[in-house]
Amino acid sequence: MGRLAGKVAIVTGAASGIGAASVELFVQEGAQVLAVDRPESAIATAHASKKDIVSIAADITGDDAPKKIVAAALDAFGGLDILFNNAGVSGRAFVEEMTDAQWDHVNGVNVRGMFRLCREAIPALKARAKEKGRARIVNTASVMAFDTDYGLAAYCASKAGVGGLTRTLALELGKFNITANYVCPGAIYTGMTQGSFDKPEIREVWEKKAALRRLGQPIDIARGALLLASDDADFITGHELVVDGGLTLRT
Ligand SMILES: NC(=O)c1ccc[n+]([C@@H]2O[C@H](COP(=O)([O-])OP(=O)(O)OC[C@H]3O[C@@H](n4cnc5c(N)ncnc54)[C@H](O)[C@@H]3O)[C@@H](O)[C@H]2O)c1
């Protein structure tokens, strides 16, 4: 039996990279999945006509998006066990030159959008946890939640924010048997990073930095998210799971 047999999950950022791999893995493990991504993404085709996947085009920052997304999961599958908040954006600018719009875009998607979807999903997660004994929130942060690089002030602040949000969710929701944890990917080859990692000189630097001497693939992070979403993680909450191949082991 699959590790997510009988579960219903929402996965955001589902058209590409880590989100797309997680949708596939969760379904292989027995879940039914609402796959969410922006209308401009490949969400209409990424998981088209696959069993146990319903796709919805929605920008998570839209005013009514959380309501629409949670309602779509409940309509399609009749409940919600797992919310995997994975949608995210990056962008580089030195603080001295960063515009309000750049700061707000990154933090608006990565933290505010995540918070609003969590808030909307909590009643459905509580109902499921009451009925079945558990429910899950899994959020995607980054090693940039605790590290940094030039030009990444907005991104680092947003990912540290994901940590703070998730730990507080864990505290507030524990008594309802809802866990909340976050994954911190290292350098992963996805839509967000392929422009850089397709350049051999950049790829080699990042491969060499990791103890395991390779870039991560989306499936590496999907497996971490699966662990936190599964029943195996019953006593794990408020935890930061670093999945980086040893990238951040040394200074
Ligand atoms: N790739 C890496 O090296 C890396 C490292 C650390 C953390 N992360 C995080 O992993 C997560 C997934 O990113 P990825 O690397 O798979 O990149 P990706 O660009 O391949 O996928 C991100 C997806 O999120 C979607 N998205 C962006 N804004 C959205 C919005 N407002 N509403 C709905 N969907 C939206 C995009 O359309 C895209 O399909 C992000 O939170 C990212 O910050 C990635």
The ligand as an SDF file (V2000), in Angstrom:
LIG
                    3D

 44 48  0  0  0  0  0  0  0  0999 V2000
   15.5200   25.1980   -7.3470 N   0  0  0  0  0  0  0  0  0  0  0  0
   16.2130   25.4340   -6.2430 C   0  0  0  0  0  0  0  0  0  0  0  0
   17.4550   25.3420   -6.2330 O   0  0  0  0  0  0  0  0  0  0  0  0
   15.4920   25.7980   -4.9690 C   0  0  0  0  0  0  0  0  0  0  0  0
   16.2590   25.9050   -3.8090 C   0  0  0  0  0  0  0  0  0  0  0  0
   15.6100   26.2300   -2.6230 C   0  0  0  0  0  0  0  0  0  0  0  0
   14.2480   26.4300   -2.6020 C   0  0  0  0  0  0  0  0  0  0  0  0
   13.5270   26.3300   -3.7560 N   0  0  0  0  0  0  0  0  0  0  0  0
   12.0830   26.5580   -3.6590 C   0  0  0  0  0  0  0  0  0  0  0  0
   11.4000   25.4700   -4.2160 O   0  0  0  0  0  0  0  0  0  0  0  0
   10.0870   25.8840   -4.5980 C   0  0  0  0  0  0  0  0  0  0  0  0
    9.7620   25.3420   -5.9700 C   0  0  0  0  0  0  0  0  0  0  0  0
   10.6050   25.9810   -6.9200 O   0  0  0  0  0  0  0  0  0  0  0  0
   11.3240   25.2020   -8.1180 P   0  0  0  0  0  0  0  0  0  0  0  0
   12.7720   25.2560   -7.8540 O   0  0  0  0  0  0  0  0  0  0  0  0
   10.6550   23.9050   -8.3740 O   0  0  0  0  0  0  0  0  0  0  0  0
   11.0870   26.2550   -9.2930 O   0  0  0  0  0  0  0  0  0  0  0  0
   10.1130   26.2360  -10.5690 P   0  0  0  0  0  0  0  0  0  0  0  0
   10.2050   27.6220  -11.0920 O   0  0  0  0  0  0  0  0  0  0  0  0
   10.4660   25.0920  -11.4500 O   0  0  0  0  0  0  0  0  0  0  0  0
    8.6690   25.9810   -9.9440 O   0  0  0  0  0  0  0  0  0  0  0  0
    8.0000   26.9660   -9.1890 C   0  0  0  0  0  0  0  0  0  0  0  0
    6.5410   26.9850   -9.6250 C   0  0  0  0  0  0  0  0  0  0  0  0
    5.8300   27.9060   -8.7830 O   0  0  0  0  0  0  0  0  0  0  0  0
    4.9000   28.5670   -9.5910 C   0  0  0  0  0  0  0  0  0  0  0  0
    4.4880   29.8410   -9.0170 N   0  0  0  0  0  0  0  0  0  0  0  0
    5.2310   30.9610   -8.8790 C   0  0  0  0  0  0  0  0  0  0  0  0
    4.4810   31.9590   -8.3970 N   0  0  0  0  0  0  0  0  0  0  0  0
    3.2340   31.4640   -8.2460 C   0  0  0  0  0  0  0  0  0  0  0  0
    2.0080   32.0260   -7.8140 C   0  0  0  0  0  0  0  0  0  0  0  0
    1.9230   33.3140   -7.4700 N   0  0  0  0  0  0  0  0  0  0  0  0
    0.8940   31.2390   -7.7930 N   0  0  0  0  0  0  0  0  0  0  0  0
    0.9640   29.9390   -8.1720 C   0  0  0  0  0  0  0  0  0  0  0  0
    2.1090   29.3530   -8.5820 N   0  0  0  0  0  0  0  0  0  0  0  0
    3.2260   30.1110   -8.6240 C   0  0  0  0  0  0  0  0  0  0  0  0
    5.6380   28.7880  -10.9110 C   0  0  0  0  0  0  0  0  0  0  0  0
    4.7260   29.0580  -11.9840 O   0  0  0  0  0  0  0  0  0  0  0  0
    6.3830   27.4670  -11.0800 C   0  0  0  0  0  0  0  0  0  0  0  0
    5.6700   26.5210  -11.8440 O   0  0  0  0  0  0  0  0  0  0  0  0
   10.0850   27.4060   -4.4830 C   0  0  0  0  0  0  0  0  0  0  0  0
    9.4340   27.7870   -3.2860 O   0  0  0  0  0  0  0  0  0  0  0  0
   11.5600   27.7430   -4.4160 C   0  0  0  0  0  0  0  0  0  0  0  0
   11.7890   28.9710   -3.7480 O   0  0  0  0  0  0  0  0  0  0  0  0
   14.1200   26.0100   -4.9350 C   0  0  0  0  0  0  0  0  0  0  0  0
  1  2  1  0
  2  3  2  0
  2  4  1  0
  4  5  1  0
  4 44  2  0
  5  6  2  0
  6  7  1  0
  7  8  2  0
  8  9  1  0
  8 44  1  0
  9 10  1  0
  9 42  1  0
 10 11  1  0
 11 12  1  0
 11 40  1  0
 12 13  1  0
 13 14  1  0
 14 15  2  0
 14 16  1  0
 14 17  1  0
 17 18  1  0
 18 19  2  0
 18 20  1  0
 18 21  1  0
 21 22  1  0
 22 23  1  0
 23 24  1  0
 23 38  1  0
 24 25  1  0
 25 26  1  0
 25 36  1  0
 26 27  1  0
 26 35  1  0
 27 28  2  0
 28 29  1  0
 29 30  1  0
 29 35  2  0
 30 31  1  0
 30 32  2  0
 32 33  1  0
 33 34  2  0
 34 35  1  0
 36 37  1  0
 36 38  1  0
 38 39  1  0
 40 41  1  0
 40 42  1  0
 42 43  1  0
M  CHG  2   8   1  16  -1
M  END
$$$$
